[in-house]
Amino acid sequence: MKIHYDPKVDAAYIELAKGKYEVSREISESVVVDEDKNGKILGVEVLDVSKVFGSKFRANMKSSSHAGAIAHRISK
């Protein structure tokens, strides 16, 4: 798993698997899930990350280069 964060737009992409996405499903105003042709989830895009995960997310992304640690914090 990799997490890509763009602080300019406060958006994150959580890459769960490699592959070509065929479908993007909007789960909510802030969450979009990318799936391959078989329905396997490849990644999750989160808009307004600070609002969804809390304001500490942005600080954690800036202070930590370890995506696994960030992913662990998000999943709690």
Buried (B, 14 or more C-beta within 10 A) or exposed (E): EEBEBEEEEBBBBBBBEEBEBEEEEEEEEBBBBBBBEEEEBBBBBBBBBBEBBEEEBBEBBEEEEEBEEBBEBBEE
